[in-house]
Amino acid sequence: MSKRIILDTPQLNIMLHRMAIELYENHSNFSNCALIGLQPRGIALARKIKALLIEEFDLDHVTYGELDSTFYRDDFRRNEKILIPNSIALDFPIEGMDIVLIDDVLYTGRSVRSALNALADFGRPAKTELLTLIDRRFKRELPIQPDYVGTNVDTRAHDRVIVDLEKENKVWILTEQNNA
């Protein structure tokens, strides 16, 4: 496997700030908007976006939650691997709110679909948007598109995109080497 950086720390910081600005432009004071990080990999991104909004725009409060959609996945019982759910932290009513779901990488769209199903159990938002750092674009299996995108990355089916926002603050792509 080869590993190459597709976003370094300065590039990543610029993208995060740009996405925070876009959110602020569309939701200004966040009085009727909540950010919801998708477990497990969207949490670090959601927390960074929330912190940027509060720091950069001097907001008093941004409603924030974390959603695990493990039991809503269409492959939940099809896998021999036992899926262990993460905690859900939605301690506010979502009825009539604008919700921004946040995940690190959008690929097939199945995780977002399961998150939408899980979210429906908590009420009916006025609007639901999707923010993703990386949109892989190809291999989408469902008609799901992000409203806010850090960057588009064209990858092959067996490539993996690794987002590290907690230690190294970088994004890599792992590519299998062909022995042809």
Secondary structure, DSSP 8 states (H G I E B T S, - for coil): -EEEEEE-HHHHHHHHHHHHHHHHHHHTT-TTEEEEEETTTTHHHHHHHHHHHHHHTT-S--EEEEE--GGG-TTTTT-SS-------B--S--TT-EEEEEEEEESSSHHHHHHHHHHHTT---SEEEEEEEEE--TT--SS---SEEEEE----TT-EEEEESSSS-EEEEEE-----
